[in-house]
Amino acid sequence: MLTNQDSDSGKRTSLHGHWSSKMAFILAVTGSAVGLGNVWKFPYVAGQNGGGAFVLVYLGCVILIGLPVMMSEILIGRRGRRNPVATMELLGEEEGSSKKWGWLGVLGVVAGIFILSYYSVIAGWTLYYIVKSATGAFQSADAATVSGIFSSFVGNWKIVLFCHTLFMGLTIFVVARGVERGLEQAVRFMVPALLALMVVLLGYSMASGSFGLGVAFMFTPDFDALTWQSVLAAMGQAFFTLSIGMGAIMAYGAYLPEETSITGASGAVVTADTAIAILAGLVIFPLVFANGLEPGEGPGLVFQTLPLALGQLPFGSFFSTLFFVLLSFAAWTSALGLMEPAVAWAVEHHRKTRGQAAFLVGLLIWFIGLASVFSFNLLAETTFLAGTLFDNVDYLTSNIMLPLGGMVIAIFAGWIMCRNSTSEELGGAGTLYKMWRFLARFVAPVGILFVLLQAVGLLDKLGLG
C-alpha cells in the first residue's frame, strides 16, 4: 500500500507517495527504460554501425557508464525526495556546495520534455500501424506498397498530428492519476505484457529460416565498421534506452522506499533493459534477412522493412499487429517516465493539482512536438546542422543533453556528495559500493567527456579523433 511516510520517521518523504514495493519500482523504471529506444532505435542503429561490434561497445557503455549513472541518479532522487530541480537545489546546499546545482535538475526536466515531444510523434506512428496491420494492409504487400503506405502516412500532417495528439492524451491520462493509481497500475500490466509479446515474436522470428543470420549479425563484430561516431551513437543509445540523464530516474527514485536496495534494483533494470534491446534485434534482423532486406535501413527499419518482412510470412497480419501493440506499450511506459519530472516540478513549485500539472505539461510537450510532426511533411525540406527539425532535436537530446546530464550527475554523486550520504543510500561501504564510487568518480565522467568532445568535433581539431 502506498503511503506518504517512510519507515524511518527521520527521513524525508515525497508528497507524491511511494512505490508499494521493490517490484513496482523495478517495473516502473524498466518500463521507463524499455521503450522505442530498445525496439525501434536499437536495431537500426546497430545495423548502421557494424552489428556485433556496435553491440559490444553498447554493452560496455551500459555496464561501465550507464549502470553507475543510473545508481547515482536513483540515490540522488531518494535522498532528496523532491522533483529533480528541488532535489538538486536541496542536496547542493546540504552537501556544502550550492543551490545552483538545481540547474542540473532543470537540464533533466527540459531534456525529458524535448525527448517526449518527438517521441510522442513516433509513438503515434505505432498506433496508426496497429490499425493498418490489423486490417491486413501489409499481408503479401510488395516493397513499393509498404513504402507507399509509410510515405502517404507521414506525408499527411493531419493524420500524424491526430496520432501524436492521441498518444499524448493517453500519457496525460495515466500521469494525472498519480504514482499508485496511474504509473504503478499501468506498468504492472504493460511491462509483463510487453515481455510476453516479445517472447511470442521471438519464437516467430526463430521460425523464419534466417535466425542464424540474425544471430551472426548481432554477435559477430565488424570492427572495420566502427568509427568514433559509432562510439558516440552507442553511448547515446545507452543513455536513451536507460532513460538516464533526463530526470525520469531521479523522479522515480524519489518514490523509492528506504528498504529497497538501489544496487539490486539498478542491476535488475539494466539487465532487463539490455536483454529486451538484444531480443528486439533477434526478433527484427532474422525477419529482415529472411526477405533479403537491408539491416541498416535507418528509422524506417521498423515502419517499412519490418511490415514488408512480416507481410510475406504466414499469419503476418496477426504478428504485425502484435508487434506494433508491443511497440506502443513500450513507448507508453517510457513516455510516463519522461513526463513525470516536469509534472512533479509543476505540482511542487507552482502548487498545481496533479491533473492540472499533467494537462499543462502535456499541452506544452504536444505543442513542441508540432515541429517533429511537420518535419516529415510540411517542413521536410527545411534542414540544417543534423538534418530536419526532428533530426536536430533527436541529436541534441540523445548525443548532447543526456550524456552531459549523466556526466554531471555522476560528478555530483561521486565528488560533491559525501561518502556517508552515498554509502547510506547504497547500503554500506562494501565492495559493490567501492566499485560504484570508482566508476562514478572516474570512469563514467571521463568516458562521457571524451565522447562529448568527439561529438562537438574538438578531438578532431586536437588531432585525437
N, C-alpha and C positions, 0 to 999 in steps of 0.2 A: 504493500500500500504506500502511496506517495504521501510524504509529509513535508512540512517546512522546517522541521527540527532535525538536527544531527544527533547522533547517539551521544556525542560529547558536547555538552551544553556550552563549553567554552569556544567551540568552533563557529565560524561564520556559517550562515545559512543563505540559500538562494531563495528569493521571493517567488521564483518561478516553480519551486518544488524540486524533487529529486527523482532520478530513475528508481523504479521499485526494486531492481535487482541488478547484479553484475551482468546477467544475461541480457537484460533490457538495454543496458548501456552498450554492450558489445554489438547487439543487433542494430542499435541506433547508429553507432559510429561506423559499423560495417555497411549499413545502408547508405550513410552519407558518403563513405569512401567508394563503395561499389556503384558505379553509375555508367554514364556514357563514356567516361574515360576508360573503363575496362572493356566494354563490349563494342563501342563504336570507334573510339580513338586508338586504343592499344593495337588492334590487329593491323590497321592501315599504316600506323607509324612504324611498327615493326617491319611491315612489308617494304616500306620505303628505305629502311636503314639496315638492311642486311640480315633480317630474320634472327637467327640464333645469336649472332654477335651482339645485336641490339638487346636481345633478351638478357644476355649475361651482364651487360652494362647496366641495364634497368634493375636487375636483381641486386647488383652491387649498390646502386643508388638507394634502393629501398632499405637494405639492411644497414648500411653504414651511415646513411644520411636521413632517410625517411623515418625509420623507427626511432632514433634518438630525438628527432624533432617532434614526432608525434607524442612521445612521452613527455617532452618539455612542455608542449602546448597543453596537454591534459593536466599536468601538475600545476601549471600556472593558473589554468581555469579553476581547478578545485581549490587552490589556495586563496584565490580572490573571491569566488562565488558571485561574481557580477558579470555584466556584459563585457566583451573584450576591451572596450575603451576604459571603462571604470576600473576593471581588474588591473590593467597595466598602470593606470594612474595610482591606484591604491598600493600595489606591490612596489612600484617605483619608489614611493615615499617610504614605505615600510622597510624596504631593504637599504635605506640610507642613500638613495640616489635622487631621482627627480620625478615629478608628476608628468614631465614631458614624454615619458615612456608611453603615455596614453596615445601618442601618435602611432605607435606600433599597432594598437588596437584599431585605430582609425584606418590604417592601411589594410588590415584584415577585413574589416566591415566593407570598405569600398571595393576590395578585390572580390568579395563574395557577391556584391551587388552587380558588378560588371560581368562576372562569370555567368551568373544566373540570367542576365539579360540576353546573352546569346545562347546559353544552354537551354533556356526555355524554348527558343525558336527551333533548335534541333530536336528537342523532346517533342515538340508539336508535330514534327515530321513523323515520329513514331506512331502517334495517334492516327494520322492520316493513313499510314501504311498498314495499320491493323485492319482498317476498313477495306483498303484495296486488296489485301491478302485474303481476307475473309470472303470477298466477292469473286475470288478466282481470277483477278486481273493478271496475275503472273504465271498462272498454270500454262505450261507449254509455250510461253511467250518467248520470242527471239530477242536478241540484244537490242535491236532498233526499237522494239515495242517498249521494253523496260526502260531504256534510256529516254524514250519519248514521254513516258508516264512521269519520270522524275523531272525532266526539263519543263514539262507542262505544269507540274505542281509548283515547283519553286519559282517558276516564272509568273505565277498568278499570285500577286501580293495579297489579294483579298483572302484566298484560302489559307495561305501561310499565316497571315495575321489572325485569322479565326482560330487556327490550331494553337498559335502562340498564346492567344487570349484564354482559350480553354485550359491549356496546361497551367498557366499562371493562376487561373481561378481555382483549379484543383489543389494547387500548392497552398494558396492563401487559406483555403477552407481548413486544411489539416493543421497548419501552423497556428491559426486563430484559436483552435481548440485547446492549445496548451501542451505541456510536456506529457502528462499521463493520458489524457483523453484524445490527444491529437497525435503527437510524434510517436509515443510508445505503442499505441494501438496500431498505427499504420505499419511500423517496422516489424511488429510481431507477426503480422500477416504477410507483408510483401517480401521481406528478406528470405524466409523459408520457401515461399512460392517461387522467388527468383532462382534459388538454388535448385529446386525441383525441376523447373523448366530447363535450366542449363544442363542438368544430367540427362533429361529426355533428348534434348537436341544433340548432346554429345554422342549418345547411342545412335542417333540418326546419322550423324556425321561419320561414325565408325563404319557404318554400313554403306557408305558412298563409294567405296572402292579405291579411294585415294588417301586413306587415313595415314598410311606410311609416308607419303609425300609431305603431308601437313606436319607430321612429327619431325621429319628430317629438316624441313624449312625452319621450324620453330627452334630446334635444338642443335643444328649444325652451324657453327659460327662461320661467317664470311667476313673476316676482319678487313678485307680489302674494301668492303662497302662502308666501313666505319669512318666517320670524319668527326671533327670537333663539333660540327653541327648535330651529328648523331648523338654525341655525349650530352649536349645541351638538351636535345629532344628527349633523351632517356631520363634526365633529371627533371625536366619539366613535366614529363609524363608521370614520374614517381610522385611529385608533389600534387599534380592534378588528380591522379587516381586515389591518393590517400586523403585528399581534402585538407592537407595541411597548409599552413601559411595564409589561410583565408578567414580565420576566426571561428570557423564552424566547430572544430575540435575543441577549441578553448571554451566556446559557449556550452557544448555538450559536457565538457569536463566540469563546469560549474555546477552541474546537476548530479555529479557522481558521489555516491555515499562514501563516507570516510573509510569503511572497512574493505572497500574494493581495491584490489591490487592494480595499480596503474601499469606496472610491468607486465603482469599476466594479461590484462585486458588489451594492452597495446600489441603484445605479441599475437594474441588471437585475431585481432582486427587485421594486422599486416599479413598474417598467414592466409586468412580468408580472402582478403582483397587480392593478393598476388595470385592465389590459386584460381580465382574467378577470371582474372585477366588472362592467365595461361589457358584456362578452359575455353575462354572466348576465342582465342586463337586456334585451339584444337577443334572447335566447332566450325569456324569460318574457313580456315585455309584448306582443309581437305575438300570442302564443297567447291571452293574456288578452283583447285587443281583438277577436280573431277570433271570440270567443264572447260578446262583449258584457258582459264581466265588469268588476269594479272593481279598478283597479291599486293602490289604497291599502288593500287588504283587511287588512293587518296581518300578524302572524306566521302566519296561516292561508293566506297567499297561495300558498306552495309546497305545503302539505299539503292544501288544499281546492280553491282556484281552479285550480291547475295540473293536478292529476289530472282535474278536470272538463273542462278545455280539451283535454288530450291524449286523453281518452276519446272525444271527438267526432270525432277525426281518424283517417284510415286508419293501420293499424298502431300505434294509440295505446298498446296494452298493451306492445308491444315498446319503444317510445320512452319510455314512462313508466318502465319497468324500467331502461332505460339512464340516465335522468335521476337516479333515486334511487341507482343504483350510483355515479354521478358524485358525488352529494351525500355519500354515505357515505365515499368515498375522500377527498374534500375535508375532511370532518370528522375523519377518522382521522389524516391528516398533520398537521393543526393540533393535535390532541389530544397528539401526541407532543411537540411543542414546548412546550405548556402544562405538561406533566408533568415535563419534563426538569430545570428549575431545582430543584424540590423534591427530585428523585431525586439529582441531583448534590450537593446540600447534605447529604442523609442519608448518602451514601457518604463524603463528605469529613469531615463533622462528627461523625457517630456511628459511623464506620468499619463500616458495613454493606456486605455484598456488593451488587453491582448488582441481583441478583434479589431479595434481601431488601428493599432500599430501594424498588424498583418495586412490590413487593407491599404494603408498609406504606403508602406514599404513595397508591397506588391505592385501598386499602381506606378510607383517610381521605376521599379525594375521593368515593368511592362513597357513603359514609355521609352526607356533607354534601349530596350530590345527592338524598337522600331528600326533602328539603324541596321541591325542584323537582318530583320525581315526584308528590308528594301535592298540589302547587299546582293541578293540573288535575283533581283528583277529590275526595279526602277533605277537603282544606283549600281547596277552590276558593272558598268563601265567606269565608275568612279574608283580609281585605285591610287594608292600612294604607299610608300615605305614597304610594309609586308604584303600589300595587296588591297583587297576590298575593306570596307569598314569592319566587316565580320572578321577577316583575317588579322587585322590590326589589333582588335580587342582580344582575340584569341592569343596572339603572340605576346602582347603586353602583359596579360594576366598570367599565362602559363609559363612564360620564359623569363619574365622580369619581376612582376609583383609577388608571385608565390615563392620563388626562390629567395627573393630579398626578404620577404616576411619570415620565411623559415630560418634564414641565416640569423636575423636579429632576435628571433625567439630563442634559438639555441644559445646565442651570446648572452641574452638576459638570464636564462635559466642556469647556464654554466658559469657565468662570470659575475653577474650582478646579484643574483640570489645567493644567500649564504649557504654553506654546506648543511647547517642544521635544518633550514627550511626545506631544501630539496630532499635531503635524506628522510625527513619526517614524512613527506608526501610519497616517497618511493619505498618506504618500509624498511629503513635501516641503511647501514653503510657497508653492506657486504660486497661480494664480487660483482654482482649484476649492477649495483649502484656505481661502483668504480668504473665499470665498462661504459655505462651510460655517461658518466661525468667526463670521461676522456673523449668519447665520441662527440658529445655536445659542445665541449670546450675547444677541441682542436680539429677533429676530422670533418664534422659537418660544416662549420663556418668556412674553413679553408677550401673544402671541396666546392661549396656553393659559390664562394667568391671567385674561385678560379673559373668556373663555368660562366658566371655572370660577366666577368671581364671579357671572356670569349664572345659572349652574346652581343656585347656592345662594340666589339672589334678592337679592344685595347691590346689584347695579346698579339694580334697580327701586327699592330703598329710597333710593338716592342720586339717583334721577331720571334715570339714564343708560340705563336699559334700554329 
